[in-house]
Amino acid sequence: LNEFTVEDNIALALELQNKRKDKAAIAKLLEDVDLVGYGNRKPNTLSGGQKQRIAIARALIKSPEIIMADEPSGALDSATGKQVFETLKKLLRAVQVL
């Protein structure tokens, strides 16, 4: 949602489940998707790849057991698509360590 900040976009997933906004968890996810410092920005100031990584963070904030990604790089150029896949692989490795 372009009228919300990146942080509020991610928090929305929690709020829709009647949970409180968790700034620490959001900050950790922004670090995980290589977007530290982007929390106060609006989505319309981000690239397509950055928006896609925000969508990944929004999905992860709910600690799902499974994430289904239908063409997560479909609307992105090949370099940005590769970056999104690298982010997903990094996150998968982090989960496997746990």
C-alpha positions as CSV (number, residue, x, y, z in Angstrom):
1,L,0.0,0.0,0.0
2,N,1.7,3.2,-1.2
3,E,0.2,5.4,1.5
4,F,1.8,3.3,4.2
5,T,5.5,3.2,5.1
6,V,7.4,0.0,4.5
7,E,7.3,-0.7,8.2
8,D,3.5,-0.2,8.3
9,N,3.1,-2.4,5.3
10,I,4.8,-5.2,7.0
11,A,3.0,-4.5,10.3
12,L,-0.3,-4.7,8.5
13,A,0.0,-8.5,8.2
14,L,0.2,-8.7,12.0
15,E,-2.6,-6.2,12.6
16,L,-4.9,-8.2,10.4
17,Q,-4.4,-11.1,12.8
18,N,-5.2,-8.9,15.8
19,K,-1.5,-8.8,16.8
20,R,0.5,-5.8,17.8
21,K,3.1,-4.2,15.6
22,D,6.5,-5.6,16.5
23,K,9.1,-3.1,15.6
24,A,12.0,-5.4,16.6
25,A,10.7,-8.2,14.4
26,I,10.2,-5.9,11.5
27,A,13.7,-4.4,11.9
28,K,15.1,-8.0,11.9
29,L,13.2,-8.9,8.7
30,L,14.3,-5.7,7.0
31,E,17.9,-6.8,7.8
32,D,17.2,-10.3,6.5
33,V,15.9,-9.0,3.2
34,D,18.8,-6.5,2.9
35,L,16.6,-3.4,3.4
36,V,18.0,-1.9,6.7
37,G,17.0,1.7,6.9
38,Y,14.0,1.4,4.6
39,G,11.3,1.2,7.2
40,N,10.2,4.9,6.9
41,R,10.2,5.0,3.1
42,K,7.0,4.7,1.0
43,P,6.7,1.8,-1.4
44,N,6.4,4.2,-4.4
45,T,10.1,5.2,-3.8
46,L,11.4,1.6,-4.1
47,S,12.5,-0.4,-7.0
48,G,10.5,-3.5,-8.1
49,G,13.0,-5.8,-6.4
50,Q,12.9,-3.9,-3.2
51,K,9.1,-4.0,-3.3
52,Q,9.2,-7.8,-3.8
53,R,11.6,-8.2,-0.8
54,I,9.1,-6.1,1.3
55,A,6.4,-8.5,0.2
56,I,8.6,-11.4,1.3
57,A,9.1,-9.7,4.7
58,R,5.3,-9.1,5.0
59,A,4.8,-12.9,4.5
60,L,7.5,-13.9,6.9
61,I,6.4,-11.6,9.8
62,K,3.6,-14.1,10.5
63,S,6.1,-16.9,10.9
64,P,4.5,-19.2,8.4
65,E,5.4,-22.9,8.0
66,I,5.2,-22.6,4.2
67,I,5.5,-19.7,1.8
68,M,4.1,-20.2,-1.7
69,A,5.8,-17.8,-4.2
70,D,4.0,-17.8,-7.5
71,E,6.5,-16.2,-9.9
72,P,8.3,-14.0,-7.4
73,S,10.5,-12.6,-10.1
74,G,7.9,-12.5,-12.9
75,A,7.7,-8.7,-13.3
76,L,11.4,-8.1,-12.6
77,D,14.5,-7.9,-14.8
78,S,16.9,-10.8,-14.7
79,A,19.4,-9.2,-12.3
80,T,16.7,-8.1,-9.9
81,G,15.0,-11.5,-10.2
82,K,18.3,-13.2,-9.3
83,Q,18.6,-10.9,-6.2
84,V,15.1,-11.9,-5.0
85,F,15.9,-15.6,-5.4
86,E,19.2,-15.1,-3.5
87,T,17.2,-13.5,-0.7
88,L,14.8,-16.4,-0.6
89,K,17.7,-18.9,-0.6
90,K,19.5,-16.9,2.2
91,L,16.3,-17.0,4.3
92,L,15.8,-20.7,3.6
93,R,19.4,-21.4,4.8
94,A,18.7,-19.4,8.0
95,V,15.6,-21.5,8.7
96,Q,17.4,-24.8,8.1
97,V,20.0,-23.8,10.7
98,L,17.3,-23.4,13.3
